[in-house]
Amino acid sequence: MVVNDRGEEVEAKYRITCTVDSIMEKLPRLGAIYKEAVDEEDTYFQHPCRDFSETDEALRIRRMVRNGLEKWVLTYKGPRQMIGEVKIREEIEAELQDPEKFRRILEKLGFMEVATIAKKRLVYSYDGCEILIDHVNGLGKFLEIECKDRNKIDIIRKPLSNCLEPVYKTYLELYMEKGGDV
């Protein structure tokens, strides 16, 4: 996760329209450095009194497995501001020591589990940015670029543009459009 000084995530998301191998070949030529592979499972929750799909917010618990080590993170995402292909939104994260107890607390407070979305993520870094290649179960292959400075996103995107199609929706929105069945 890359956030700017205001606690905002600044990212652009693209569907990969060519082979992932061709993207992976181009990234080192741009100067991007491969960091790691991560398995992620995101469980999203719905607030008991307000509809996050209307307020454009999200609350999730993410399970990450990297190098055999498991980590759990709670994330709140605020409403999106779109500037062209770039999405800017507040993001607050906290690591969870006991995710099952936290999940039970959410349920006791009336939060309902909406969906769980799994993905395999390849992480690259470039000039303070993260470039993420996501294989999202049931949805396909995507590239996300997260930077503190939105102008850097275009620098990374341009050499890859013939393989990318902008996506303005979240993985949860894409999942729900498919009927929640992926």
N, C-alpha and C positions, 0 to 999 in steps of 0.2 A: 504494500500500500504506500502510495506517495501522496502526501497532503501538503498544501502550501501553508504559509504562515497564518492564514485565517482559519485553518482546520478544514479546508475544502479539498475534496478529491477533484482533480482536473483530468478528464479522460476522454478518449474517443474510442469507439468500438466499431469493428468492421467484420463482416462475414468474409472468410477466406474463399476466393473463387477459383484459385489455382491449387496446386498441391502444396501441402505444408512443407514438404522438402524444399520446394523452390523458395519459400519464405526463409526457411532455416539456412539456405545457402546464401541469401542476400544479406541477412542480418550481420554476419561478421564483416562483410565488405563495407557496411556502414560504420563499423566500429563497435557494434553491439557485442557484449560479452555474455555468453551463456552462464547462468548461475546455478540453476537447479530445476528438478522436476518435482511437482507437488501434486498430491491427490487432495481434492477439496470436496467437501460435502456441505452445502448450505441449506439450513432449515429456516424457512421464513415463517414469521408469526403475524397474525392480525390482531390489532388492538380491539378490546371489547367495546369501546364507545365511539371510535371513529374509524372510518374506512381509509386505510392507507392507500388504496388505489385512487381515491379521490383527493387525498392530501399530498400525494406523490412522495410518501415516506416509505421507509422499509426498516424492519427490525429482523435480524437474522442471528443465528448461531452457526459459526463456521467451524467445521472439524478439518484440520489440515494434517496431512502426514507427509513428512519430508525426511528422507534418510532413516526411515523406520521410527521416527519420533513423532508423537501425536501432540497437537496443540489445539486448544479451543478458544475462539474469540467471539465476543458479542459485538455486533456492529449496528449502529443506528445511522441511517442515511436520510438526510433532509430532502426537501423538494429540489428538483432539477432546474437549472438555468441553462438553456441551450444557446451557444454561440456558434452558429454554423454546425459543424460536425462534433464540436466539443461540448461535453456535458460537465457542468460544475455543480457540485452539491456538497453540503456539509457532511462530514463523516466523523463519527466518534467511535472508537474501538476500545475494548477492555478485554484483557485476557481472563479466561475463566479457569479457576482451579478445580471446580466441581460442576461440570456442565449439566449433569443429571439433576442435581439439586436446584440449579438455576432454572432449568426447564420446568421443574415441578412448581417453583415459585411463580413463573409466568402463567402456568395453567391455573394455579390457585387464584391469581389476579384476573383471570378471565381471558387471557391471551389464547388464541387458537392457532395451532399449527396449520399452515396453508399448503406448503409444498416443501419437498426436499429435492435439490438439484445437485447432481454430482458432476465433477469435471476433473480432467487431468490437465495440469497447467505446466507449461514450460516457461521459465522465467529468464529473461535477458535484461541486462542493464546497459544504458547508454546515456552518458552526460547528465546524470541525476534523474533519469527517467527509467521507468520499467516498461518493458515490452513483453506482453504476455500472449502466448499462443495457447488457446483453450480448446480442448476437445470436450464439449458439453454433451452429456448423454442425451440422446434423442433430439438434439437441436443442431448439432453440426460443429464446424470448426470456425473459431473466431480469433481475431487479433485485437488486443486492447493495448493502448498506449496511455500510460499515466505519467504526467509530468507536473512539476510545480508551476511551470511557465507554459501556458497553452501554445505559445508560438513555437516551442520545440516539437510539439506534436506534428506539425506540418512538415518539419525537416525530416522526421522519421518516416512519415506517411508517403511523401512524394516518390521516393525510389521504389516503393512497394505498391503504388496506386493501381497498377494494372492487375493486381491480384486481390484488391480489396473493394468491398461494397459497404458503404456506411450503414450502420445499424443504430437507430435512435432509441430502441427499447432495451429494457433490462432483460436479463435471462429469465427472471420470474415472469415478466410480461409475455415473453415469447412462449414460455412453458404454458401459461394460462390460455394463450390463444390456441394452443394445440389441444386444449381441453384438459390440461393438467395430466396428460397421459404420455409420458416419455420414458 
